[in-house]
Amino acid sequence: MPLRGGDVPRHPVRRVEAGSAHGLRRDSYPASIPAVAQVLDDGLDLGPGVTFLVGENGSGKSTLVEAVATAFGLSPEGGSVHSRHSTRPTESPLGEALQLVRGAGSTRWGFFLRAETMHGWYSYIEDHPSTSAEGDVDFHGLSHGESFLAVLETRFSGTGFFCLDEPEAALSFSSTLGLVAALQRVVERRGQVLCATHSPVLAAMPGARILEVGEWGLRDSTWEDLALVDHWRRYLAEPQAYLRHLLD
């Protein structure tokens, strides 16, 4: 049954799919990554609220988040739709190959928090005060973790589209719980979040959708069924069972 006008979802990004003439070779990076190939072939529907991409290094989760962020109009090195700083371009061509199906009347506001390049964005904000809010936070004056949480409190506002790439990299256990609380506030303000993570703490956020990323591509999962969670449980129960293999 087709959607009526009033039934069209209003969250910023309803779907991610390949452009009609993207030209990416399936035997070359990034299209050779199973998760990327799946999105190019079948597309990816995104609902409101938070979607986590969880998987090992090299599985393609960060590549996808970066590409969706750039397709939305965000800088691949992080920041808002108004930020255009660059240190050393390393992004894949996937962002140019994707197109987004947007919600009815959706906002153009968004932000990309990319853990490895945020200090460059802090410097950009200092050098371009017209792009920052009046009385803005001195991000460089905060610890790494504190600055990440300050970004969420000051930039993840309204009904925007917010992308995060491994934000837990700078956070302690308690600060990761603080990140969960911050994301809950984003959802309450009807913001939409796409996040790549290695954190079992973050992935346990109530109400979030979890996509497990691996050699199979992308698949919906529950927190309890994640390989990541199983590995952490086994390690914490008996760390020497893992560590003795390293020592040998």
Disulfide bonds with the S-S distance in Angstrom:
none
